[in-house]
Amino acid sequence: MRILYLVHQFMPDFSGGTEQVTLNLARAAQSAGHRVDVFTVTAPDSPGWSERDGLRFGVVEGVPVFALAHQDTPTVELGFGANPRLEAEFRRFLESRPAYDVAHVMHAFRLNEAAELLAARRIPYVMTLTDFYSLCFRINLVRLDGGLCDGPRQGEACARHCATPELEPAAYADRVARTGRLLRRASAVAAVSDYVAQAVRAEHPDLDVRVIANGVDLLGLGAPARDPASRSASGKLTLGYLGTVSEAKGAVMLAEAFAAASPANARLRMVGPCHEPQSRARVEALLGRADITLDGPVAASEVGRVLGGFDLLCVPSLVPEAFSLALHEGFAVGLPALVADRGAPPLVVAARGCGRVAPAGDVAAWARAIDDIAADPQQLTAWAARVPLPQRIEEEGFLYTELYRAAATAPDRTGD
């Protein structure tokens, strides 16, 4: 089969969880003998691309990537209004390529018109819900006042709690209807966790949403081996953070909590990119107050080594996490976790008893949790014994390949 993956951003510009999962699936499809392409959007000034067929072009680990250099207003990117240039460029792209048997929409942010054009051209597509974009234009189901949202309610809740001056009240209902059409026209809809699936079913009770967890590259991670910077060398318990260092991800709060606790027998190692100067400055200001290190991003091939240097993985997100690839990669190497009480991670950790859950954004509560763990590190051994084995990327790839085959051979439903 010829398979096209659509994702809102991709490597080399971004390398977050959705991007890594997209790459994993594309490579798995290649390994199964399929021809794959990725279509994405990149900023006009993004370096590192060549040109092909009027689009930016690159190859990431053997996967061809086509990118439209374009930026639109935030409201249009979020699914309000039209983006005629994107539609025209994507139409030209499809006409320039051999016909695709199926597409996989990994994320529709910035790509609403592209997904709609798939339906218009009768190209069957599978849709994966990696977060709450289909429900929430803020993407995270958090209201403007910081409270958690239980869904758009056909846009009424959006207009009441998250209205912006640029939009008329009816725009919120129109967006919910638009994203709902994209979901219903898909040959299959998959959510990365029960948490996401339940949120979508609450808004669209007639929609068939299956759960396919993101797979972990167990072979790529390798056997869990202690990093030279781990406790065996430093004599200290190592609490680790792996991911984007940002306010929303709770990284700043974590650093503040660790500095407040400042346990003598523990250290905090933070690893990942930081695109927010203010967040970086706030974390760097704490480096001298406690044993905290802030390192940059690492290649996927280095993730196993980095996780091998942690004794406990911290997932402190201030917004509901749909899945957390880092958490499951940690599980793959036997790491227990300290997680915030929002989204999918606390449900897994609490159900399995493989760590501790702390209130999101509560610096004092996180400091107490860090103190408790440092005072009794033996509890980490008990938690680690209950860490679940995550789904492998090979299993995830197999499940999606079955959906691709079914979509490519099923009666057309894209125009429903």
N, C-alpha and C positions, 0 to 999 in steps of 0.2 A: 504493500500500500504506500501511497504518497500521503504524508501527514504534515499538516501545518500547525505549529504552536503559536498562539497569540498571547503575549504577555506585556504588561504595561511598561516594564523596564527590564534591562538585561545586562549581562556582562559585555564588555569590560567596565561599563559605567557603574553598575550596581551588582552586588553579589549577596543579597539578602536571602531569606528562606525561600520565598516564592521563586526567585531566580534559580537557586540551586535545585529545587525540586523540578523545575522546568527542564533544566539541563539533564538531570538524572533520567527523567522520562524520555527525553529526546535520544539520549545515548542508549537507553534500554531498547527503544524502538529500532535504532540503527543496528544494534547487536542482533535483533530478531530478523534482520534483513529488510527493514522498511527504509524508504527514503524520507528524510525529514528536513524541514526548514523552520526557522523561528522568525516571526515578524514582531517588531517592537517599535518603540518611540524613543528618541534620544534628543537631548538638548542641541540646539544649533552649534554651540561652541564646544561640543564634546570631542576630544581628540581620539586618535587611535583607530579611525575607520578608513577604509578605502571606499571606492564608488563602484556600483554595478547597477545597471538598468535604472539609473536615475535615483537610486537609493543608496544609503550608506550600507556597507557590507563588511562583514568580518567572519572569522571562523573561531569558535570557542570549543576547544577540546574535540575538534572534528565535526562540530555541528555548525552548518551555515546559518548566519544571522543577517537578516535584512532589517534596516532601521530607517524610519522616517524622521528626519531632523525637523522637529516642529515643536512649538510651544503655543498653547492657546490660553485663553482666560481660565482661571481656576473653575469657574462655574461650568464651562463647557467640558473641561476635562472630567469633571465629576458627574457628567450625565445630564446636565441641563442644557437645552438648546442643541444646535447643530454644528457640526464641524465639516463643512463641505470639502475643504482641502484634504482632510484625512480620507473621506469617502472616495474622492477622485483618485488620490494616490494609491489607495489600497485596491481600487478597481483596476487601475493600470497594472499594479503588481500582479494581481490574479491573472490578468489577460496575458502577461508576459511569461508566465510560468506554466509548465505542464499541469494539467488538471489535478487537483488534490482529491483524494478519495474521502478524506475526513479531516476536520480541524479540531483542535483542542484549545478552547479559550481558558487559559490559566488565570487571567485577570482582565476585566473589561475596562478598568480605569484608563482613561485616555484613548480607549479603543472601542467605544460604544458603536460608532458608525461602521467599523470594520466587522464587528460581530453581527450587526444588522445586515450588512451586505452578504455575509455568508448565507444567511437565511434567504435573502432575496435571490441569490444565485443558486439556491437549492444545494448548497454544500453542507452535508450533515456535520454537526459539531457536538462535541462533548464539552460540558462546562464544569470546571472545578471551582468550588467556593473556598478560597484560602483565607478569607476574612469576611467582613460584614458589608462589603461594598454594595452588594445587590440590595441591601436593606437601608443602608445609612450613607448619606453623602459625606459624612464626617469619617466614615469607614470603620469607626471603632465602637459604635453604639454607646458613646458617652455624650451627654448633652452639654450645651454651652456652659451651664452652671456647674459642671463636673459630676453630676449625678448619672447613674447608669440608666440606659434606655431599654425598654423591653420590646421595641420594634416601632416601625413608622406608622402603623395603623392607617394604611393608605395615604400617608403623607400628613395626616392631621397632627400627629405628634411632632413631626418635623417643623411644621408651621408654628406650633405652639411653643416649643422649647428651643428651637435652633434656627429661628428665622434670621435671614440676613437682608440688608437693605437692597441688595442687587436683584432679589428675586420676589416675584409676586406670589401670594399664598398658593395659587393653583399650581405653581411650578413643582411643588413638592409631591403632590398627588400625581402629576404627570410623570415625574421621575420614577416613582414606585411602579406605576403602570408600565413604563418603558422597560425597566429592568425585569419586571415580571414577564413581559412578552419574550425577552431574551431567554429566560429560564424555561418557559413552556415550549419554545421552539427548539430547544436543545434535544438531541436524541437521548442524552442521559445527563443527569446532574449529580455530581458527587461533592460531598462536603468532607473536609479534612478531619472533622471530629464530630462526635454526637452533639457537642455544645453548639456548633455552627448549624448543624442539621436541624436541631430543635428550634433555633431562632428563626430559620427560614420557614420551617413548617408552620410556625405560629402565624406568620404573615400570609403564607400561601398553603393552606391546609390541603389543597387538592394536588400539590406538587409531589412527585415521587423523588425523594432525595435519599440517596444511599450514602454510606460513610466509607471512604477509602482513606485510611491514614497515610500521611506522607511516609515514604520509605526511607530507611537509613542505609547508607553504604557501609555495611559491616566489613566487607573486604578492604575498602578504602581506609576505614578507620584503623584496621589492624588490631592486634591483640593489645589490650590495655597495658601500657608500659609506663613506669614512673618517669616523668620528665626530670632532667637534671635540676630544675628549679623547684622540685616538689619537697614535701616534708622530709623525705629521706635525706635530703641534702641540707635543708635550712633548719630542720628541727621544729618547724612551725606547721600548724594546721593551715592548709591553703583553701580559702574560700575563693571560688572562681566565678567570673562573669564572662560569657562568650556571646557577642552579638553587637549590634549597633549601640554605641554609647550615646544615648539621647534621654531627654526629659521624659518622654512618653514611655519609654522602655524601663523607666525606674532606675537607670544607672546612676544618676546623680543622687537620688534618694538613698540608694545602697551605699554609695561612698560616704554620704553624710552619717548614715546609721553606723557604719563600721568605724568611722572616726569617733563617733560618740561613745561606742563601746570600747574601742581600742584595746582588745584583749592582748595580753603580753605573749600568749602562745599561739597566735594566729596572724595571718596576713590576708589581704585581699588582692587578687590579681585580676585586672580587667583587661580583656582582649577584644578588640573590634574597632571598626571605623567610627569616626565621630564627624558628623557633618554640621554640628551646631557649635559655633565658637563659644557661646555663653556656657553651654554644658561642659565643654572642654575646660574652660577657665575655672568653673566651679569645682570640677573634680581635681584639676591640677593644684588648686589652692589648698586641697586637703592632703596632698601627698606628703607634706612635711609633718603633719599632725599625727599620722598613724602609718602603719606599714601597708601602704597601698601603692601598687604599681599600675600604670596605664600604658598598655602596649597597643600598637596599631593592628590592622586586620592581618589575618594569616590566610594562606592558600588552603583550599579544601583538603589537600594532601597533608596539611599540618594539623588539622583539627584533632585527630586522634592523639597526637603527641601533646597538644595543649591540654586536652581533657585529662590525659594521663597525669598531668601535674596538679590536678585539683583533688581535694578530698571531699568537697561539697560544691555542687553547682547552684548558683543563685539565679532565679528568674523573677525579678522584682517589678514586673510591668505594672504601670499605673492604669492601663487600659486592658480590657478583656483580650487575652491571647486566644486566637482561634486554634492554635496547635502547639507551637514552639518546637521547631526542629532541633534547636540546641538542647532542649530538655531530653528529647528522645535519643539524640546522639550521646548525651551523657548516660542515659540508661544503657545504651549499647556497650559502654565500657564500665558499667557497674556503679555509676555515681548516684548517690542519693541527692535530694534537692531541697532547697529552701525556696518556696515560691509564694507569690502574692495571691490573694484570694479572689482573683478575677479571671474568668474565662475557663478554658479547658484544663490547664496544668493543675490547679488545685483539686479538681475532680479526680484526676489520675493519681496524684500523690496521696490524697486522703483515702481513696479506695484501696490502694495497695499498701499503705503504711510505709512508704519508701522515702519519707522526709517530713518536713514541717511546713505548715501554711501560716503566713503572717498577713496582717491587714495591709492592703495596698496603700502606699504613700505615707504610712505611719512610721516616721523615723524612730520614735521611741520604742514602738513595738518590735521593729526590726533590730534595734540595738539590743533589746532584751533577748530576742531569739539568738542573736550572735553570741551574746554573753553565755547563754545557757548551753549552746553547742560547744563553745570553747571550754566551758567548765566540765563538760562530760563528753569528750570526743568519742567514747566507746559506743555511744548511741548511733554513731555513723555506721558502725559495723552491722548493727541490727537492721537499720534502714536499708543498707546496701544489699542485705540478703533478700529483701523483698522487692528489689528493682525489677520491673517487667522487661522482657525481651521485646524490643520494638519490631515492627514490620520491616522487612528488608526491601530495598529498592527493586530487587528482582520480583518479589511478590506484588508490589505495587504496579510494576510495569506489566506483569501478566494480567492483572485485573483490568488495567486500562486497555491493553491490547484486545481483550475480549469485548470491551465496550466499543472500541474502534471498529472491530469486525462487524458487530451487530449494527452499528450506525451506518456503515458503508453498504450494508445489504438490506436494511429495513426499508419499508415503504416511506416515501418522503413525508416529513412532518414539519419541515422548516417554515412552511407558509401558513401553518395553523393559526 
